[in-house]
Amino acid sequence: MKRIIFFTALLTMGLLASFSPFGGQESQAASASQLKVFSVEKGDYFLTDKVIMPEAEWKKLLTPDQYRILRQKGTEPSFSGETLHIHAKGVYRCAGCGLDLFSSTDKYDSRTGWPSFTRPVAPENVQTAPDNSFFTRRTEVLCPRCGGHLGHVFEDGPEPTGLRYCMNSLALQFVSLEQGGAE
């Protein structure tokens, strides 16, 4: 409820043109502030606005740990996240903006201590960038809608992709697609 009120305030201030992923903008041409992404519930692509707001607003929206991970590129201790232990059918969304990122059908136990997936729900629903921090080369995974740091992708995953999207649990919000709604 707090998140809905917060995004309603952002709409009023003009910082966010559309919170709803089904904002009725499918027929409009994409602008520089819009993205074409996939919705699991809708089963189709749609246009959505990027979420751009001052860091002070992110601090109000997110918990301190979520802020550290999503906005400051932090990580959580292995085996500590709640979404690691979820085995229900559903979708994992960005905890910052609600964008669909990963499906439970692509989740697997990588034994690393972080939720791992073989692929995103659609290539457009994640961004990647080189990460050369901590004296190593990795590929960072970001939310294309809000720019939040989600984790990293590695080339040591199972078939069919050979990829391991190793995500921070606190960067994800699980929404059940089984009877009963969100978990």
C-alpha positions, -999 to +999 in steps of 0.1 A: +000+000+000+029+024+009+044+018-026+012+025-044+007+058-025+043+067-032+040+061-069+007+080-070+026+110-054+053+106-081+026+108-108+013+140-093+048+155-092+054+145-128+084+124-120+067+092-133+044+093-162+029+058-157+032+034-128+008+008-142+025-017-165-007-017-185-010+021-189-028+020-222+002+034-241+008+003-263-002+022-294+021+052-288+055+053-303+083+048-277+100+079-266+135+082-250+119+079-216+099+047-225+108+011-228+091-018-246+091-047-221+073-080-215+046-086-189+041-122-177+005-116-166-004-100-199+016-124-219+027-096-243+049-066-247+039-031-237+054+004-233+063+017-199+080+048-187+114+047-171+114+055-133+136+084-126+137+100-092+161+117-068+181+094-045+163+110-015+130+096-029+146+061-034+157+062+003+120+068+013+107+040-009+133+013-002+145-003+030+181+006+039+193-028+027+173-026-006+187+009-011+223-003-006+218-031-031+196-015-058+210+020-057+246+015-045+254-018-062+257-037-029+251-074-022+235-094+005+251-123+025+246-156+007+217-178+019+201-149+036+174-139+011+137-148+013+132-153-024+160-179-024+136-203-007+105-197-027+094-226-049+059-215-060+049-207-095+052-169-101+072-140-113+101-122-097+098-084-101+122-055-095+118-045-059+124-009-069+098-004-097+078-036-101+091-046-136+088-084-144+123-098-145+123-136-141+099-165-141+098-192-115+101-217-144+136-205-151+147-205-114+171-232-103+193-241-073+228-229-082+240-237-046+256-202-045+232-189-019+214-164-042+183-168-063+195-180-098+178-181-131+187-193-166+171-163-184+149-133-179+113-132-189+124-114-220+158-100-231+144-064-229+135-068-193+171-067-181+202-047-190+238-057-186+270-037-181+306-045-176+316-046-139+353-046-132+351-039-094+368-059-068+397-068-091+375-091-113+356-090-145+319-097-142+287-087-160+263-067-139+225-071-144+204-039-141+167-031-142+161-012-175+131+006-160+147+021-128+184+014-132+185-007-101+214-032-095+200-067-094+231-089-094+254-105-120+252-130-149+278-157-153+284-182-181+284-213-158+247-220-158+227-251-169+211-256-203+193-243-222+212-210-220+243-219-201+238-187-181+234-181-144+216-149-135+227-146-099+204-121-082+202-104-049+170-116-031+164-081-017+164-067-053+134-090-061+098-091-052+080-124-058+044-124-070+026-158-070+007-168-101-009-196-082-043-192-066-041-167-038-021-140-055+011-125-041+032-145-016 
